[in-house]
Amino acid sequence: MSDDTYTPPKVWKWEQQGGGKFTSINRPIAGPTHDKELPVGKHPIQLYSLATPNGAKVSIMLEELLEKGIKEAEYDAWLVKIMDGDQFSSGFVKVNPNSKIPAMVDHSVEPALRLFESGSMLLYLAEKFGEFLPKDIAGRTETLNWLFWQMGSAPFLGGGFGHFYAYAPEKFQYPIDRFTMEVKRQLDVLDRQLADNKFVAGDEYTIADMAIWPWYGQLVTGTIYDAQEFIQAHTYTNVARWSKELEARPGLQRGRMVNRVWGDPAGQLPERHDASDFELKTQDKLDAQ
């Protein structure tokens, strides 16, 4: 139910209390809160991230490139603890003035290039290495159509549905109904597209799949928001088929582990600095048996 007694004030004022799980890191101003430089590892590509759906897109892309044997895509992935406010350090803000993960720096060029916004990173990496973005104009355009569809649609899923359904300190019917309706519409858009296509943009696995899967693929499997029954995820059969097929990819399996610090310990790799980090993780699992 909505609060019929609330009337918006003439001038909005920031009230820090009562904002739920993310109260401590939400604020109406930008800029750094403290001085701290970002660490730099041994590889040209430096990723600063957390394995949220937005963060996972880029680590999946990098691992898929490595799976193809592109050694130049080797990277260091540093954990950014957003609940601790790491994204507001002076070093992070210098790379991403928007203070959101992921952020990336490519030191293989001079001067080094900063990258922020996950869609920008996917497109940059695809063009840099010539992979996962079709060369023909029709395929490229369709891939970018769906990449930008994700960028425009996901805020309704994350900041809209995810917040009010899973994280808001109080449950109100109006925003949950509003955003559930929109998320189900988006799933229907995706399901209809995947009815006639193996991957989102056609017959080729692209950056569009890498952008969309962490949000919508994980939504229908219950990995995010635990809302399978609520949204009737089983009715989106084509999205479920596509999500399951992508989950079998070794690159995606590794990429989703990077900078993950929750869930099954076997699926967590807080930092990644070498391909052998995954092998050590596997050995840890064997030693524990």
C-alpha positions, 0 to 999 in steps of 0.5 A: 500500500502507498502512504496517502499522507505523504506530500512532497515538500516544496524543496527536497532535503537529504535525509540519510536515515531510513534508506535501507541497505544502501543508505551509507553509500547513497548521497546527492553529491559527487566527488571523492570522500577520501584520498587513496590511490588505486593499486596497479598490477603487472598486466596492462589492463587493470579492472576495479570491480565487484561481481554485481551484474554490471561488474560481471559483464567486463570480467566475463568479457576478459575471460572469454577473450582469454578463452580464445587464446588472446593473451593480450587480454590478461588483466588484474582485477581488484576488489572494490568494496562498495558497501565500504565506500571504496568507490569514493576514493580519490583514485577511483573517482579519477578513473570514474567520476560517476563512482560506480563499478566497474572501472578500468584502465588500459596501460597498453597505450600512452597515455593510459586510457580510463574507461567507465560504464560497463557498456563502454568497456565491452565495446572498447574491448571488442574493438581493441581485440576484434572479437565478439562484435560482428564485422558486417554492418548488419550484425554490428548494428544489431549487436549494438541495438541490444547492448544499448537496450540493456543499458537503458532497460536494466535500471528499471530492473536493478534500481527499480524492481530490485530495490523495491522488491528486495532491498527497500526497508518497507514494501509498497505495492505501487512501486513493486507493481510498477516495476514488476510490470516493466521487468516482465515486459522486458523479459517478454521482449527478450524471450520473443527475440530468443525464440528465433535466435540462438543468441540475443543478436543472432547466431553469434555470441556477442557483447550483447549476450555478455551485457544482458546475461548477468541481469536477465539470465541471472534473474530467471535462474534466481541468482539475483533477487530470488524472485523466480516464482514472483515473476513466473520465470518458468514462463520465459522458456527461451530466456531460460534456454539461452541462460543455461547455454551461456552458463556452460561456457568456461569463460563465463564461469570464470568471469562470474567468479571474479571479484565475488565475495558472497555465496558459495565460497567455491564460486568466489575469487575476490581478486584475480591477478593471473590465470593460475588463480582459478587453478589454485581455487580448484586445488583449494576445493580438492584439498577441502574434500 
